Amino acid sequence: MKRHDGRMVLAWALAGALSLLTGAAAAQDRLVVFAAASLKNALDAVNTACAADVGETATISFAGSSALAKQIEQGAPADIFISADLDWMAYLSQKNLTKKNTETRLLGNSIVLIALADSTATVELKPGVDLATAIGDGKLAMANVDAVPAGKYGKAALQSLGAWTAVEGKVAQAENVRAALALVSTGEAPFGVVYATDAAADARVRVVATFADDTHPPIVYPVAETADSKSAAAPKFLKCLQTDKARSLFEAQGFKLLTPPLSN
């Protein structure tokens, strides 16, 4: 090969490497949001609506709050974290992994007992309810009751009603609340405990009954910017989450905006 050909190959290689580095840098510059799985429908809509105000459409990763918090702890490049309970936000905050001045109680929700849409089952969620008999030989789908907020809220409610001991052996635990919803909507479990917003998002299920608010800790979705975030878009996204524009989209999915709305 001639010397000038060698220089050309080297130039191409350098150009290719520069392109890869530029692409990687661009990926790191994107606004990345880690959000509880139950927010999927509402937050996708809010993300689209807020894009003009934020200057970009965020890349959103949905999963159980516990899994997301652990990923952030291990160095995952998230700019914003939205948890389905206060505990996992506190977990990160206490480790100085959030910008504490950005922590906000954003949304509220309810938990419900669901069944397939064509089910005729009736259950009254009152103290002493015999849910185990209603479940029969089937399973009660729930998100992980020890780690995932929806599962923790559901377990607390069933304990409050005196039903947990009888149903504990019938619980089919899923990695997040949307996975629990899927177990019911596909007919693998006759009943499930999910958020009211999850039930509203799937026409294949119906709400059998709603757990009273006093049977479980208040359901609060906090949001915060992560400590390592350098995204200029993150504060804009946080602000847009609290606008009237976002409120209408959250409420359309059954959430309650807990913060006073900011101007659009």
N, C-alpha and C positions, 0 to 999 in steps of 0.2 A: 504494500500500500504506500502511496506517495505521502510525503510528510504533510502536505497541505490537506490531504484526505483525512489523515489522522487528526489534524486540528479541527476539521469539520465535524468528525464523529464526536470529538470531545465537546465541541460547542453544542451539538445536539443533546448530548448527555446532560450537560449543565443546564440547558434550557428545559429539558424534561424534569430534572431535579427541582429547578426553580418553580416550575408549574405545580409540582406535587406539594412543595412547601407553601406556595401561595394558596393552593386549595385547602390545605390543612389549616392554615391561618384563618381563611375565610370561614371554615367550619367552626373554628373556635370562637369566631366573632358573632356567630348566630346566637340569638336569644334562646336559651334552653330552659324549659319549665318542667319540673317534676311535679305531677299532680295525682291525687287520689283517684283510683279507678272509677269511682262513682261520679266523678265530674265530667266524664268523657263527652257526653252529648252537649251539655251546657257550655263547657269550656271551649270545645271546638267552635261553637257558634260565636262565643265572645272573642276568641282569637281572631276570627275572620273580621268581625265588626270593629275590632280595635286596631287592625293592621295599619290603617291610615294614620291614626294618632301616634302609634308606636314607631312607625317607620319601617316595619317588617312584620311578617307573620312568624310567630314563635314556633319553635320545634318543641312539641309536648310529648313527654313520656308518661304514660299512665300505668299505675301498678298499685299494690297495697301500700299504704303510708309507711308501714314498718319497713318494707323492702326498700322503698325510696330513701328513707332516712338513713338506713344502713349504707346504701350506695353513696350518698353524699358524704357520710362519715369516712368512707374508704377513698374519697377523692374524685367521685364522679363529677364531671363538669356541668353542674346545674347552676343556673342564675337565680331561679325562683323555686320555692318549695311551697306547695299547698297540701296540707295534711287534712285528714278527715277527723282528727281529734287534737286536743291540746297536748296530750302526752308526748307524741312524737315530735311536735314542734319544740316542746320543752327539752326533749332529749338532745336535740341539736343545739338549742340555745345555750344549754348548760355547758356544752362543749365548745362554746364560742364559734359555732359554725353557721350562725346567722348574724345578720346586721340587726341588732336588737331594736333599734329605733324604727325598723320597718315592719316589725311583727304586728299583725292586725287580725282581729277576729272578723272574718269576712262573711261567712255563710252559716245558716242553720238548716236542719233537716229533721226528718222523722224516720223511725223504723217501723216496718210493717211485716205481717205474715202474709205470704203469697202462696198461690196454687195455680195450676194451669187455668187458662181463661175459660175452658169449658167445664171446669170442676164445679160440683154443686156443694162442696164441703162448706160447713159453717163452724166457726170457732169463736167463742166470746172470750177475749183476753182479760179475764178477771182473776182475782186471787183464787187459787185452788183449781184453775183450769186443767182439765185432763187432756192435755195436748198429745201425750203418748198414745192414748187410745185412738185419737183421730189419725195419727201417723200410721198406726198399725205396724205392718211388717216393712213399711217403707223407711225412708230417710228424711231427716230435716236438714236441708242445705243451709250452711252458714259459712261466712268467711272465718278464717282461723280465729278461734275464740280467745286465744292467749296473746295475739299480736296485732291482728288487723282491727281497726276501730269498729267497723260494722259488726264483727263477731263479738268484740268486747261489749258493745252496747247491747247486742242481742242476748248474750249470756247474762248480763246484769239484769235485763228486763225479765228473763225467764226465772232467774233466782228470786227476784222481787215477787213474782207471782206464785212462787212455790212449785214451779214446773220443771226446773232444771234437772234435778236428780233423776226424775223419771225419763227425761228425753235425752240425757247426756249420751247414753249408749247408742242412740239412733242418729246422732249428728254426723253428717258428711261434711267435713271441713274443706274449704277451698282456699286457694292462695289469695284471693281478693273477692270483693263483693260481687263484681260482675261475673266471676266464675261461679259463684254460688247461684246467682240469677240464672245462669245458663243451665245448671243442673235441674232447675225446675222447668224452665221453658222448653227443654228437650225431653221432659218426661222422666228423667232419671231419678228425681225425688218428688214426692207428692206435695211437699211443703218446703218453704224456705223463709229465711229472715233476711231482709235486705232493706235498703233505704227506700223511702217513698218515691224518690226521684228515679231509682233503678226500675221500680215497678212501672212507672209512667213511661219509661223508655222502651218497654218491650210489650207489644200487643198480645203476645202469647201467654201472658200471665195476668192475673187479677189480684187485687188486694182483698184478702179474706177479713183482716182486721188490722187496726193500727194500735201499736203499743202506746199506752198513756205516757206522757212526758215524765211523770213522776216515778216511773218504774226503772229509769236509767239515768245516768249523768247527762247533762245537757249536750246535745250534739252540736259541736262547733267546728267549723273549718277555718283554721288560721292560715295566713299566708305571710311569707317573709322573703326578703332577698338573702341569698347565701353570702357568707362572709367573704368568700373568694371571688364573687362575681365582679367583673370589671365592665359589664355590659352597660352601655349608655342607654340602651332600650329598656332595661329592667325597671327603673323607676317609672318610666312612662307606662309600662304594662301594668305595674301595681296600681298606678293612678286610674287607668282605664277600667280596671276590675271594679272600681268603686263608683263608677259613673251611672247615671240613669240609663244610659244605653246598655250597659252590662246588666244592670238590675233587671230590666225587662226580659232579658234572655235567660238569666238565672231563674227568675220567677216563673217563666214559661215552662221550665223543667221541674218546678216544685220546690226550689230552694228559697230560703229567706235571706235577704241581704241584711247583715247585722250592723253594718257601718252606715252612717249618714252619707247619702250620695254626694259625690263631688261633681263639679260642673264638667260637662263633656269637653 
